[in-house]
């Protein structure tokens, strides 16, 4: 093997080792990102469910407010009628 061939072989081994190191590093990053996406997906689902529950509660409260508003209106009318009767 000539000196040039040896030099090229060493350079190729170095590049191969660097490639493997970089590939492992990138694989680690990809795995970390995959876990992060999985975690975020779980958090997003929990938030979606929370928003859905809040929306249902808001709808129930809105119906209750409307019902109470009607009761207050009728009560005011009754008091108005009573006041007119007493005067």
C-alpha positions in Angstrom: 0.0 0.0 0.0 1.4 3.3 -0.9 1.7 6.3 1.4 -1.1 8.0 -0.6 -3.4 5.0 -0.2 -2.7 4.9 3.5 -3.3 8.6 3.8 -6.6 8.2 1.9 -7.6 5.1 4.0 -7.0 7.1 7.3 -9.0 10.0 5.9 -11.8 7.7 4.9 -11.9 6.1 8.3 -11.9 9.5 10.0 -14.8 10.7 7.8 -16.6 7.4 8.4 -16.2 7.8 12.2 -17.3 11.4 12.0 -20.3 10.4 9.9 -21.3 7.7 12.5 -20.9 10.2 15.4 -23.0 12.8 13.6 -25.6 10.2 12.7 -25.9 9.1 16.3 -26.2 12.7 17.4 -28.9 13.4 14.9 -30.7 10.2 15.8 -30.7 11.4 19.4 -32.1 14.7 18.4 -34.8 13.1 16.3 -35.7 10.8 19.2 -35.9 13.8 21.6 -38.1 15.7 19.2 -40.3 12.6 18.8 -40.8 12.4 22.5 -41.5 16.1 22.7 -44.1 15.9 20.0 -45.7 12.9 21.8 -45.7 14.9 25.0 -47.2 18.0 23.3 -49.8 15.9 21.6 -50.9 14.6 25.1 -51.0 18.1 26.5 -52.9 19.3 23.4 -55.5 16.6 23.9 -55.9 17.4 27.6 -56.3 21.1 26.7 -58.8 20.3 24.0 -60.9 18.2 26.5 -60.6 21.1 29.1 -61.9 23.6 26.5 -64.7 21.3 25.6 -65.7 21.0 29.2 -65.5 24.7 29.7 -67.6 25.3 26.6 -70.3 22.9 28.0 -70.2 24.6 31.4 -70.5 28.0 29.7 -73.5 26.9 27.7 -75.2 25.6 30.8 -74.4 28.8 32.6 -75.8 30.9 29.7 -79.0 28.9 29.8 -79.3 29.4 33.5 -78.7 33.2 33.1 -81.4 33.4 30.5 -83.8 31.5 32.7 -83.0 33.7 35.7 -83.3 36.8 33.5 -86.8 35.6 32.6 -87.7 35.0 36.2 -86.5 38.5 37.2 -88.5 40.1 34.4 -91.7 38.2 35.5 -91.0 39.2 39.1 -90.6 42.8 38.1 -93.9 42.7 36.2 -95.6 41.1 39.2 -94.3 43.8 41.5 -95.4 46.5 39.0 -98.9 45.0 39.0 -99.0 44.7 42.8 -97.8 48.3 43.1 -100.4 49.5 40.7 -103.1 47.6 42.6 -102.1 49.1 45.9 -101.9 52.7 44.7 
